[in-house]
Structure formats: structure tokens, C-alpha cells
Amino acid sequence: MTAQPRMHRHFEDELEKLRALLIRMGSLVDEQIELSARAVLEGDMEAARFVFKRETRVNEYDLMVDGLCQRILALTQPVAIDLRLLIAGMRIDGEFERIGDIAVNIAERAEKLSGDADLLKRVGLTEMLPAAHSMFRDAFDAFINNDSDLAKSIFERDDIVDDFARTAFDKLIDEMKRDPVQIEPAAHTMALLRHIERLADHATNIAEDVVFIVEAKMLKHNIPDSIAKQDRDQ
């Protein structure tokens, strides 16, 4: 008679372990973004080296989350919100891993752009990168707190980062036309724009996953509310 409650308790423990792993992984990724931003915007090479050194830790968390999700799927039959957490958890794990890679890509540009802080400021990188980082932090907070309203507030901010990127790109073209010496740093800065845009995109994906967990709405594929309601009522 006690087998089923004991199994249910084990299942709940596994889900809590999944959330805890994702929170630790997200915190690490957040630090990686902060360090990579400091590296490229302030020329802090020690911060860049720290990003490179800790990349393997992000990958280790990715493997742990993936293994735990596979174990839960193999040994249990989650439904409704538990199943949504498991599905979204696997997706969020992938987003975190990709953002960790982006942090490394940003840090790799730091040495090449050391001494070009004025250029980064002129084209708006000093505003764009913090804006994208803020999106990630809010998406992460929304996941931690199951806050779908905070998650939804992130969607329109992706357009703001895209606007930053377009404006910065035009300014970089002008910089290269004005002074050929700026061609090489401008090319590296254009690569940065793409990385930062992707950071904002991944933050938006995480926000969509939070809405999926909390409200059973798959915004990415425009699932009708009637289907979402059936899922919530299970």
C-alpha cells in the first residue's frame, strides 16, 4: 500500500532535483555573460580567461540535466504540469548551454577589441549587451519564480535589441567608410552584434518555455487556447 506514495515522493524529488540543477546552471551562465561583457566592454582579459576556464562546467551541467531528464522519462509517466516542466526543462537546458557558448564567443572578441572601447560606445554596444543580459536575467527569474507575466514582458524587448543591432550595424558601416583603420575592429564588432542578438533570442525562448510551464501555452507554435485549456484541466 505504501509503494505508490513512496514512488510519487521519489518522482517529486527528481523534479525538484531537475529544478535545482537548472537553477545552478542558469546562475553559472548568468555569471559567464557578466564576465564576458566585462571582458569585451572593459578590456578585462582576466575575466575573459575565467569564462574560458569555466566553460566545461556549463557543459557538465548540460550532461547532468540531460541524464536526469532521460531517467525521469524512463522511470515515470509525468502528466500535465509535471510533464510540461520536464519538456521545458530539457529545452531550457539547451538554451543555457547555447548561451554559455555565446558568452565564450563574446569573450573571445575581448583581446581583438582591446583599445576599441570608444568604438563600442559610439555604436551602442555598451547599451545593447546589458539590454540582452537583462533579458536573460529576467527570463531566468521568471523560471525560478514561475512568473509568466515577467516572462511575457521579455518578448517585446527582443525587438529593442534587434533595433540596437540594426543601428549599430549602420554606424559600423559609416565608421569603416570614414576611416579604413576601423575596418578590422568594426568587423569584430559586427560579429559581436550577432552573438548578442542570439543571446536575446535564447532569452526569449526561455521566456516562452516559462509561459508553457505555467499556462500550458506554446507561444512558439501558436497552439490554440482551447488545446492549452484541455491540458491545464488534466
C-alpha positions in Angstrom: 0.0 0.0 0.0 2.9 2.4 0.6 4.6 1.7 -2.8 2.7 4.3 -4.7 3.1 7.2 -2.3 6.8 6.3 -2.0 7.1 6.3 -5.8 5.3 9.6 -6.0 7.6 11.1 -3.4 10.6 9.9 -5.4 9.2 11.5 -8.6 8.7 14.8 -6.8 12.3 14.6 -5.5 13.5 14.0 -9.1 11.6 17.1 -10.4 13.0 19.2 -7.5 16.5 18.0 -8.4 15.9 19.0 -12.0 14.8 22.5 -11.0 17.8 22.8 -8.7 20.2 21.7 -11.4 18.7 24.2 -13.9 18.9 27.0 -11.3 22.5 26.3 -10.6 23.3 26.0 -14.3 21.4 29.3 -15.1 23.3 31.1 -12.3 26.6 29.9 -13.8 25.6 31.0 -17.3 24.5 34.4 -15.9 28.0 34.9 -14.4 29.5 33.8 -17.7 27.6 36.5 -19.5 28.6 39.1 -16.9 32.2 38.2 -17.2 32.2 38.1 -21.0 30.6 41.6 -21.0 33.2 42.9 -18.6 35.9 41.4 -20.8 34.8 42.9 -24.1 33.5 46.3 -22.8 36.2 47.0 -20.2 39.1 45.1 -21.8 39.3 42.8 -18.7 41.4 39.8 -20.0 41.3 38.1 -16.7 37.5 38.0 -16.9 37.8 36.5 -20.4 40.2 33.8 -19.2 37.7 32.9 -16.4 34.9 32.5 -19.0 37.1 30.1 -21.0 38.1 28.1 -17.8 34.5 27.6 -16.6 33.0 26.6 -20.0 33.4 23.0 -19.1 31.3 23.4 -16.0 28.4 24.6 -18.2 28.8 21.5 -20.4 28.9 19.3 -17.3 25.6 20.7 -16.1 24.1 20.1 -19.6 25.0 16.4 -19.3 23.7 16.1 -15.8 20.3 17.7 -16.7 20.0 15.6 -19.9 20.7 12.4 -18.0 18.2 13.3 -15.2 15.5 14.1 -17.7 16.1 10.8 -19.5 15.9 8.9 -16.2 12.6 10.6 -15.2 11.1 9.8 -18.6 12.2 6.2 -18.5 11.0 5.5 -15.0 7.9 7.6 -14.6 4.8 8.8 -16.5 4.6 12.5 -15.8 1.4 14.3 -16.9 0.1 17.9 -17.0 2.3 20.5 -15.3 5.0 17.9 -14.3 5.3 16.8 -18.0 5.5 20.5 -19.1 8.3 21.1 -16.6 10.2 18.1 -17.9 9.8 19.1 -21.5 10.5 22.8 -20.9 13.4 21.8 -18.6 15.1 19.9 -21.5 14.6 22.9 -23.8 15.9 25.4 -21.2 18.9 23.2 -20.6 19.7 23.6 -24.3 19.2 27.3 -24.2 21.5 27.6 -21.2 24.2 25.6 -23.0 24.0 27.7 -26.1 24.1 30.9 -24.1 27.2 29.6 -22.4 28.8 29.1 -25.8 27.8 32.7 -26.7 29.5 34.0 -23.6 32.7 32.3 -24.7 32.3 33.7 -28.2 31.9 37.2 -26.8 34.9 36.8 -24.5 37.0 35.6 -27.5 36.5 39.1 -29.1 37.8 40.9 -26.0 41.5 40.8 -26.9 40.9 41.7 -30.5 38.8 44.7 -29.4 41.1 45.8 -26.5 41.7 49.5 -27.0 38.5 50.0 -29.0 36.2 50.9 -26.1 35.3 54.2 -27.8 34.2 52.5 -30.9 32.0 50.1 -29.0 30.4 53.0 -27.1 29.9 55.1 -30.3 27.9 52.3 -32.0 25.8 51.4 -28.9 27.4 48.1 -27.8 27.6 49.4 -24.2 23.8 49.6 -24.2 22.9 46.6 -26.4 24.9 44.0 -24.4 23.4 45.0 -21.0 20.0 45.0 -22.5 20.3 41.4 -23.8 21.8 40.3 -20.5 18.9 41.9 -18.7 16.5 39.9 -20.8 18.3 36.7 -19.8 18.2 37.6 -16.1 14.5 38.3 -16.2 13.8 35.1 -18.2 15.8 33.2 -15.6 14.0 34.9 -12.7 10.7 34.1 -14.4 11.7 30.4 -14.5 12.7 30.4 -10.8 9.5 32.0 -9.7 7.1 30.5 -12.2 6.3 34.1 -13.2 4.6 34.1 -16.7 3.9 37.8 -16.5 7.6 38.6 -16.2 8.3 36.1 -19.0 5.8 37.8 -21.3 7.4 41.2 -20.6 10.6 39.9 -22.3 9.1 39.4 -25.7 8.9 43.0 -26.9 12.4 43.6 -25.5 13.8 41.3 -28.2 12.7 43.9 -30.8 14.6 46.6 -28.9 17.8 44.5 -29.0 17.2 43.9 -32.8 16.8 47.7 -33.2 20.1 48.2 -31.3 21.8 45.8 -33.7 20.5 47.4 -36.9 21.5 50.9 -35.7 24.9 49.6 -34.6 25.4 47.9 -38.0 24.7 51.1 -39.9 27.1 53.1 -37.6 29.8 50.5 -38.2 29.5 50.8 -41.9 29.8 54.6 -41.5 32.9 54.1 -39.3 34.6 51.9 -41.9 33.8 54.4 -44.7 35.2 57.2 -42.7 38.4 55.6 -41.5 39.8 52.4 -43.1 41.7 51.8 -39.8 38.4 50.9 -38.3 37.6 48.1 -40.7 39.2 45.3 -38.6 37.7 46.3 -35.2 34.3 47.1 -36.9 34.3 43.5 -38.4 34.9 42.0 -34.9 32.2 44.3 -33.6 29.7 43.1 -36.2 30.4 39.5 -35.1 29.6 40.7 -31.5 26.3 42.1 -32.7 25.3 38.7 -34.0 26.2 37.0 -30.7 24.3 39.5 -28.7 21.2 39.1 -30.9 21.4 35.4 -30.4 21.7 35.9 -26.6 18.4 37.9 -26.7 16.8 35.2 -28.9 17.7 32.5 -26.5 16.4 34.6 -23.5 13.1 34.9 -25.4 13.0 31.2 -26.0 13.4 30.6 -22.2 10.6 33.1 -21.5 8.3 31.1 -23.9 9.2 27.9 -22.1 8.2 29.6 -18.8 4.8 30.5 -20.2 4.4 26.9 -21.4 5.2 25.6 -17.9 2.8 28.0 -16.1 0.0 28.5 -18.6 0.3 25.5 -20.9 0.6 27.8 -23.9 3.0 27.0 -26.6 3.6 30.5 -28.0 6.3 29.4 -30.4 3.8 27.4 -32.4 0.6 29.4 -31.7 -1.2 26.4 -30.1 -4.9 27.4 -29.7 -6.1 28.3 -26.2 -8.7 25.5 -26.4 -6.0 22.9 -26.6 -4.0 24.6 -23.8 -7.1 24.7 -21.6 -7.6 20.9 -22.1 -4.0 20.4 -21.0 -4.4 22.6 -17.9 -7.6 20.8 -16.9 -5.9 17.4 -16.8 
